[in-house]
């Protein structure tokens, strides 16, 4: 039996997807007898603090990621913001070094946080983006990302290795790298048999201002919808709020956010899902085998790629945000919907990376309790 390890798990605060897909990893760490420590910022940190109120958590420097108001300006804004992101990464490295020493951490799991790394202990990087799509600069952004991944002891990709798979060229290289392990799709949810209560569930998240733009557009479109709608805004606030709005042929029940168990039930109770095409959402819907409609975030190459790919495979239709109308949802019935990829993770083997002693390592805690 492995000795208990103190593991820092730190997701990127870019919408909620990176944080939510860390939930099954955190639960697995606890099941295996390890002690997780949570670190992030903004809504990602707030979500995990609500999910795991008894776990130690820490705030990391924010990358201050926001989207451009217009899709055509997405790349320009990312380049413009890069100096402050690099500054935040530098601060992040110092903060992580301090956490490792103060709390005798034995290992690190970073979900796309580039500065969450400390060379004296085993470090794992979680990503589905072995290739980072950025238009005509994809080759450059991909090489840069792969160079960062290479310094980690292991890279965990939440997808299956062979075809068919969910990520396509995002999560698969032409030449396989030795430190890459495919976990299979990660989801915090389980499919359960329940009666349907909602004709449509709207599930939002993502950086501002695009989250708000989509919320406002969908609410306008829903004024002519026939049926009952559950609308989860993806706004992580101190307390949950609920509002019911009447529409001519049904009602809209609005929540600012839901936690995992409540969200799992709501998704299972909904016939169709309208949401972004973020990869974590794709994994969740595949686990629940749901029919959906995607509206990718304008200008975000990854979401646009996934939406186009899944429509081409006749699985899920999509629309561009500016042109979406409520009538587009009628297309859902002509698509197969997402299906679950069965995969088993042996977490004891996966977490064995944290038992490896690194050269020139400083002494950290070797165990909590066995």
Order of alpha helices (4+ residues) and beta strands (2+ residues): beta-alpha-beta-alpha-beta-alpha-beta-beta-alpha-beta-beta-beta-alpha-beta-beta-beta-alpha-beta-alpha-beta-alpha-beta-alpha
